[in-house]
Amino acid sequence: MTLPFQLSLLASTLFVATTAAHAQPTEEVPFITSPDNVTLEMLSSAGVKRGDHVIDLGSGDGRIVILAAKRFEATGLGVEIDPTLVAKSKINVRKAGVADKTEFLVQDLFKTDLAQATVVTMYLLQEVNLLLRPSLLALKPGTRIVSHDWDMGDWAPDRTTVVPVPNKVVGREKSSKVHLWTVPARVEGLWCAGGLLRGASIKLTQKYQTFEGTLAWRDRTRELAGTISGTELRTPAGKSGELLLQASEDALRITGAQGNMALAQGASFTRAAGASCN
């Protein structure tokens, strides 16, 4: 995992010139590797395990993909624009004995197919993170995104941890931040119930992993506001009790309900084709 390193003024100049073309910093830009404790925290924070597929954008010498395979038994793909670093990664992965679980490509990260990832890791500048953000939000709900130091603007992380880095050469802080996001299901809109609950509806608005809305059934309504973690929607326990919903591509199911909506538990809603449930 590597960071294109330059003074902030030079970084701004570089990315104003390159973002329109979705270009990556070239191999002439110096690289700095993520310390081992930061790399470990990135994978641990994402809960990487056997069965995961980690795609590392800007994979440098391959260390994060190698660690994911060797310690966490995941498969991995490293994407790096510098052929010299990719060649070094292939040597390192053979030495680590996990070549059968990993792949490294010389490739523009903006042209990388991320659909198979369950975890995406990166150590890029914020300008690049923001360019990647639409593609990351379009990934399968539940995909974990981990970034070393740089955030995603107004898409706030679900969790941030701070790792001590006494010898850090970037910035004044002798620590690194590890940001974690879980791609939320896309639930904004109107959802309509059928069967015994015909006429009931859920109407939601969404901003990244938060939502607001209303659940209406007969003469009862319940205001909704909460968070989305992958495919699970959760409202905090208040006077009406906690409410849990599970999202799939075209359905919402109430998996837990209390208070005046307790009888709605188990109900399923489908996305409305129009502006009403009638």
N, C-alpha and C positions, 0 to 999 in steps of 0.2 A: 504494500500500500504506500503510495507516494504523494507528495504535495509539490505542485509547481510553485517555486519559491521566488518572490521578488518583492521589492519595496512596494508599499500600497499604491503609490503614484504610478509606478510602472505597471502594476497589475491592472489598474483602472484603464490605462492607456491601451494595454494589450487587449483587454476584453471588449472595449468599445470597438476596436478594429476587427475583432474576430467573431463576435457573437452573431452578427447578421448571417455569416456563412456557417454557423454552428461548428467552428473549427476548434480543435484542441490545441493547447500549447505544444509546440514542437519539441524535438529532442534537444534543441539548443537551450531550452529553459532548464535550469538546474533542478534536481529532484532531492527531496528529503524523505527518508523512510520513516514510517510510524514505529515508535519504540515497541518492543515486544509486549510490555504490559498494556499498552494501548490496544494493540492488535488483539490480545487475549480478551480484553474488556469488550471490544466491539463484537466479537463472536459470542461471548458469554451473555452480553446484554440482549442479543437477538435470540438467545436460546437455541443456538445451532445444535443440531443433533443428526444422527443417522437418518437418512431419508431426505435431508435438506439438500438443495442445490444452491451454492453460493456463487454469485457473479460479482467479481471485484472490478470496479471501473477505475482504471489507472493503477494497474496491479504491480508496477515496479519490478522488484526482484522476486515476486511471487509469494512473499511470506504469508500473507493472510489466507490465500487459497491453500497453501501447503499446510498451515496450521489447522484450517477447517477440516482438511482430509485426514491429517495424522492424529489430531487430538479428539476431534468431534465426529469423525467417521462420515463426513459429508462429502459430496462430490462438488467440484468447483470449476469455474471458468474465470481466467484472468484476461482482461482486455487492456492492452497497452500499445501506445502509438510508437514507442521507441523499439526498433528491432533488436538493439543490443540488450535491452532489459528483458525482452521476451526470450532471447537466447539464454541469458543468465537464469531466468526462471525455469527453463526446461532442464538445465543442468542441476539446479537446486532441487527440483521435484524428483529427479531420478535419484539423487543422493538421499532424499528423505524417504524413498521407497513407496511413494504414493502416485506414481505416474499414471497408473490405471484409473485413478479417480479424478484426474485433473486434466485441464486443457488450457493452453495459453495462445492467444491470437494477437497478431499485429493488426490493430483495427481502431478506427475512429469510434469512440464510445457512443457518439450520437447515432451511429449506424448499427449498434449492437442490438440484437433481438433479446429482450429481457423477459420474454413470456415464460420461459422455463424456470426462472429464478423463484426460490422461496425466500431468499435473503439477498439483498443488494448492499454491498459495502463500497465506500468511497472516501477519498481524502482529496477533495477538490476545492477550488475557491467557490465562494457563495454565488458568484455570477454564473458559474457552470451548474451548480446545484439548481438554480432557478430555471435555467434552460431545460434541465432534465425533469423538473417537477411534473409537467403534464404527462410525460411518459410514465413516471413512477406512480402517479395517482391512477393511471389507467391499468395498472397491473392487477392481478387477481387479488380480491380482498383477503387480508391476512398475510400478504407478503410483507416481510420486515425490511425496513430501510435503515441503514446505520451510516452515520457520517462522523468523521473525525473533525472536530472543531467547528466546521461551517454548517450553518443551519439552512432552512428553506423559507426564509422570509416570514410571511404571516401564516404559513402552515407550521404551527408550533409542534415541537416534538412531544411524544407521549411521555418520554422520560429522558433526562440528561444526567449523566454521571461525570464526575471529575476525577481524573487520574493524575497522580503526581508524576512530573517529568523533570527532574532536577537539571538535566543537561539540555533542555529544550532550547533550540536556536531561533525559533520563529516567535516573534513577539516578546513581550515582557513577562508574561505569566509563565511560571515554571510548572505548568500543569496543562493537561489536555481535556477537552470536553468530548464526550461520546454521546451523540444524539440518536435516539431511536424513535422511529415512526412505524406504525402498522397501517398498511393501506386499508382505508375504510370502504365498506360496501357503499354503493351509490343508491341512496334511499329517498332522495328528494322527490316529492310528488304526492299524488293521491292514490290510496290503496283501498280496495273495496272487499268486504267480506261476503261470503255466500253461505248456503246451507241455513242452519238455524239462526245464524247471525246476519242474514241478509238485511242490508240497509245500514249496517255498521260501517264506519270508515275511519281511516287514519290519514291525516294530511300532514306532511312533513316538509320543513325546509332544512337545509344542511349547509354547514361550512366546514369542510374537511372532516374531522372526526367528532364534530359536535352537531346536534340536531335539536330542533324545536318543532312543536306542532300540537295537534289535537286528536284525541281518540273519541269518537262519538258513537253511542249505541243507545237506541231508543231515546229516552229523555235524559240520558246520562252523558256527561262529557268529562274528559280528563285532559288537562293541559300536560303536554309532554316536553321535557327538556333533559338532555343527557349526552352521553358519549357513545361513540361507535368504536369497537375494537374488532377489526376484521369484519365478521358477519354478525356480531352480537351488538345489539342496542340495549343500553341500560340507563334507566332513570334512577336517581338517588332515592333512597328510602325517606319519604316525608310523611305527611299526615295521611296520604293515600297509599303508602307503602311502595316498595320497589316494583318496577315493571321491567321485564326482560322480553326482548323480541329477538328472533333469529331470522336473518335475511338470506334469501337465495336470489338467483338472478331475477325472477319474476314474482316472488312471494315473500310475505312477512308472516311469521307465525309467533303468536304470544306464547312464550314458554314459561312465564312466571308472572302472576298478577295478584295484587292484594287490594284491599279496600273496596271501593264501589265498582271496580272492574274485575273482581275476582272470578266472576262467572264467565269472563271472556277468555280465561286460560285455555290454551289449546286451539283457539280460533286461528284460522288462516285467512290472509288477505292477499289479493292479487293486484298488480299495478293496473290502474284504470286506463282504459283506452282513450277516454275523453276527459271533460272537465268535471264530470259528476259520476256518481255511482248508480245512477238510474238507467 
